[in-house]
Amino acid sequence: MTEYSHCYFAFIDLLGFKEIVKKKTCSEIVTIFDEVKKRYSINRVLDDDDGVPVIPPKDIHYYIMSDSICIYINDDIPSALPILVCLCMNLQVRMLCLDTPILVRGSISKGDIYEDDGVLFGPALVEAYMRSEKLAHVPRIVIPAQLYEEVNDQVEKALLDGFTYLEQDAFYVTRYINYFCVHSSTIDHRENVTKYIENTLNSSLDQSVREKYLYVKSWMDYYYQQEKMKTHEH
């Protein structure tokens, strides 16, 4: 009998993709998807080796359709939600680190999903897609507070607190801008992103585009200011 699986499901959109297709060559676009398709494993570090994946890679499912990426994990797997959130954040940061940075928007839901041989559908996909389209607005991946509050395990809660924070409209969102601004791995990309945002704000005549870039800029300015203050304290 064909049945749904119960999953935590992330729907993620690459913003401005129509413009990318107009401006970039086929091989440049393929390079973007080569990065999108990379699969990362979140490891639990053990004393005696490099660590083992918190969730085995075979249990993390990916589905790419044009400029949308879906990542989902069965909800009965321990740490499914925090690991999914971390993978989303990882993708957001990697998209910022491209030669031409790409902003990302999306949402996470919990519910039924069916996938088989290239066919993907289900209430969880519809919900995540609709929330992303209608409520995310700016480049962020939103997580309903209810999903956060359902997590009872203290370790999972601590992981979620490390990866997310609560915004004013009662959605939790990933800390990807914070990570991008303070983690040593992104140092070489920061100037490029700052210039790209400035250029877009100077040239765009579209208010909704400006709002998206201003959102990223305001958070980047905030985190850089925080870092400066820390440096002065020391």
C-alpha positions in Angstrom: 0.0 0.0 0.0 1.3 3.4 -1.0 1.5 5.7 2.0 2.9 9.1 3.1 6.0 9.4 5.3 5.9 11.8 8.2 8.7 14.3 7.8 10.3 17.6 8.8 10.4 19.3 5.4 12.3 22.3 4.2 11.3 24.2 1.0 14.0 26.6 -0.2 14.0 29.1 -3.0 17.0 30.7 -4.7 15.9 34.4 -5.1 16.4 36.3 -8.3 16.8 33.2 -10.4 15.1 34.6 -13.5 17.7 37.4 -13.6 20.5 34.8 -13.1 19.2 32.8 -16.1 19.2 36.0 -18.2 22.6 37.2 -17.2 24.7 34.1 -16.7 26.0 31.4 -19.1 24.8 27.8 -19.0 28.1 26.7 -17.4 27.9 29.4 -14.8 24.4 28.3 -13.8 25.6 24.6 -13.7 28.3 25.7 -11.2 25.6 27.2 -8.9 23.8 23.8 -9.0 27.0 21.9 -8.4 27.2 23.8 -5.1 23.5 23.3 -4.3 23.8 19.6 -4.8 26.7 19.1 -2.4 25.5 17.0 0.5 26.9 17.8 3.9 27.0 15.6 6.9 26.6 17.0 10.4 28.9 15.0 12.6 28.9 14.3 16.3 32.5 14.6 17.4 33.8 11.6 19.3 37.0 11.4 21.3 38.7 8.8 19.3 38.0 9.8 15.7 36.6 12.5 13.4 33.0 11.9 14.5 30.0 10.1 13.2 27.0 11.6 11.4 24.2 12.6 13.8 21.9 11.4 11.1 23.2 8.9 8.4 23.3 10.6 5.0 20.9 7.9 3.6 18.2 9.3 5.9 18.5 12.9 4.6 16.5 13.3 1.4 17.1 16.0 -1.3 14.9 17.0 -4.2 15.8 19.8 -6.6 13.3 21.3 -9.0 14.6 24.3 -11.0 15.4 27.1 -8.5 13.8 25.3 -5.5 15.5 22.8 -3.2 13.7 20.5 -0.9 15.4 18.7 2.0 13.5 16.4 4.3 14.0 13.9 7.2 11.6 11.5 8.8 10.3 13.1 12.0 10.8 10.0 14.1 14.6 10.2 13.6 16.3 11.8 16.7 17.5 15.4 16.1 15.7 15.5 12.7 14.6 19.1 13.2 17.9 20.7 14.4 19.9 18.8 11.8 17.5 20.0 9.0 17.8 23.6 10.3 21.6 23.3 10.3 21.6 22.0 6.7 19.4 24.9 5.6 21.7 27.4 7.3 24.7 25.7 5.7 23.1 26.1 2.3 22.2 29.8 2.9 25.8 30.5 3.9 27.2 28.6 0.9 25.0 30.6 -1.5 26.3 33.9 -0.1 29.9 32.6 -0.7 29.3 32.2 -4.5 31.1 34.6 -6.9 27.7 36.2 -7.4 26.0 35.8 -4.0 22.5 34.3 -4.1 20.0 35.1 -1.4 17.7 32.3 -0.2 14.2 32.2 1.2 12.2 29.3 2.6 10.3 27.6 5.3 10.2 24.4 7.3 7.1 22.4 8.0 6.2 19.1 9.6 3.8 16.7 7.9 3.1 14.1 5.2 5.4 13.7 2.1 5.4 11.2 -0.7 8.4 10.8 -2.9 9.1 8.1 -5.5 11.1 8.0 -8.7 11.1 11.8 -9.2 7.6 12.4 -8.0 7.3 14.5 -4.8 4.1 15.8 -3.2 2.2 16.1 0.1 0.7 18.5 2.6 4.1 19.3 4.2 5.4 20.5 0.8 2.4 22.7 0.2 2.5 24.2 3.6 6.2 25.0 3.5 5.9 26.4 0.0 2.9 28.6 0.9 4.5 29.9 4.1 7.7 30.7 2.2 5.8 32.6 -0.6 3.4 34.5 1.6 5.1 35.0 4.9 8.9 34.7 4.7 9.1 37.9 2.6 12.8 38.5 3.0 15.9 36.2 2.6 15.3 34.0 5.6 14.1 30.4 6.3 11.2 30.6 8.7 10.3 27.9 11.2 6.9 28.1 13.0 7.2 28.6 16.8 5.0 25.5 17.3 7.7 23.2 15.8 10.3 24.7 18.0 8.1 24.4 21.1 7.2 20.7 20.3 10.9 19.8 20.9 11.3 18.3 24.4 14.8 16.9 24.3 17.2 19.3 26.0 20.1 18.5 23.6 17.9 19.1 20.6 16.6 22.3 22.1 20.1 23.5 22.7 21.1 22.8 19.1 18.0 24.7 17.9 18.9 27.6 20.1 22.4 27.6 18.5 21.0 27.6 15.0 17.9 29.8 15.3 16.5 32.9 17.0 13.0 34.3 17.2 12.1 37.3 15.0 9.4 39.9 15.7 6.7 38.1 13.6 6.9 35.0 15.8 8.9 32.9 13.4 12.2 31.3 14.3 14.8 31.8 11.6 18.2 30.4 11.0 21.3 32.4 12.2 22.9 32.3 8.8 23.8 36.0 8.6 25.4 35.8 12.1 27.4 32.7 11.0 28.5 34.4 7.8 29.7 37.5 9.6 31.6 35.8 12.4 32.8 32.4 11.3 36.4 32.2 10.1 35.5 30.1 7.1 33.6 32.9 5.4 36.2 35.7 5.8 37.3 35.8 2.2 33.7 36.3 1.0 32.5 39.1 3.2 33.8 42.0 1.1 32.3 40.5 -2.0 28.9 40.2 -0.4 29.0 43.7 1.1 29.8 45.2 -2.4 27.2 43.1 -4.1 24.5 44.3 -1.6 25.6 47.9 -2.1 25.6 47.7 -5.8 22.1 46.1 -5.8 20.7 48.8 -3.4 22.3 51.6 -5.6 20.9 50.2 -8.9 17.6 48.5 -8.1 14.3 50.3 -8.8 12.2 47.5 -7.3 11.1 48.1 -3.7 10.7 44.4 -2.9 14.2 43.7 -4.1 15.5 46.6 -2.0 13.7 45.3 1.1 15.3 41.9 0.7 18.9 43.3 0.4 18.3 45.9 3.2 17.2 43.0 5.5 20.6 41.2 4.9 22.6 44.5 5.1 21.0 45.6 8.4 21.8 42.3 10.1 25.3 42.2 8.7 25.9 45.8 10.0 24.6 44.7 13.4 26.8 41.6 13.7 29.9 43.5 12.5 29.2 46.2 15.1 28.9 43.5 17.8 32.3 42.1 16.7 33.9 45.5 16.8 32.6 46.1 20.3 34.0 42.7 21.4 37.4 43.5 20.0 37.5 46.9 21.8 36.5 45.2 25.1 39.6 42.9 24.8 
